[in-house]
């Protein structure tokens, strides 16, 4: 399975579920502590969709970079991907990893 990771973001190749709504813009996550953003570098190369469970799906038409102020950019190849915020467990609480 093709996967990419950038900070607290996990991107895995997946099938696109039907009926998803288009996500506004190309920001896929914002850091709670810093306000820095994980975002695609070229809006014309990717369409992002919201899933009901809070994950996102990205339909990438050509190589595109995922950028963030504190991480090295990674190049995502064409395909469909599920984008998840990684979570951490603390007894009694499940929360997103803070980047």
Order of alpha helices (4+ residues) and beta strands (2+ residues): beta-beta-beta-beta-beta-beta-beta-beta-beta-beta-beta-beta
